[in-house]
Amino acid sequence: MAVPFLAIQLGASVGLILAVTWLAHKLALGNDVRLRDDAEARALAEAAICGFHPRELALDRAGIAALVRGADGRVMLLRRHGAQFAARLLDSHADTRLDRNFLTMGTGERFYAPVTLDLGDQAQVWAASLRRLAN
């Protein structure tokens, strides 16, 4: 009598695992989200802050982050945050570190961890321009 109960329990468990897997797939959980191109980064920057008009952009080679300078001179950091992208305006260069082609950026926020961008030759240019931000 215990065997049919175990079979039902096993079948229910497998069914629930398949249902959760299907739901995670439909919600796109666990996807490797990356910025595809400059146009996508510009669109995300415009959507993040009303009235922000991207002028210059540096996209990380891996597509996990981007630096965007607006027409008004403000600089935004876009970075992957889970399965989406989060944006923060930079008001200081205090949490910025340059190492050859890599620029490590932070905002000082506890839940917005620093990110290292591989900007190639643009890393030095952006690092120098960020020095204009207040400390």
Secondary structure, DSSP 8 states (H G I E B T S, - for coil): -HHHHHHHHHHHHHHHHHHHHHHHHHTTTT------SHHHHHHHHHHHSTT--EEEEEE-TTSSEEEEEETTS-EEEEEEETTEEEEEEE--STT-EEETTEEEE--S-TTS--EEEE-TTHHHHHHHHHTTS--
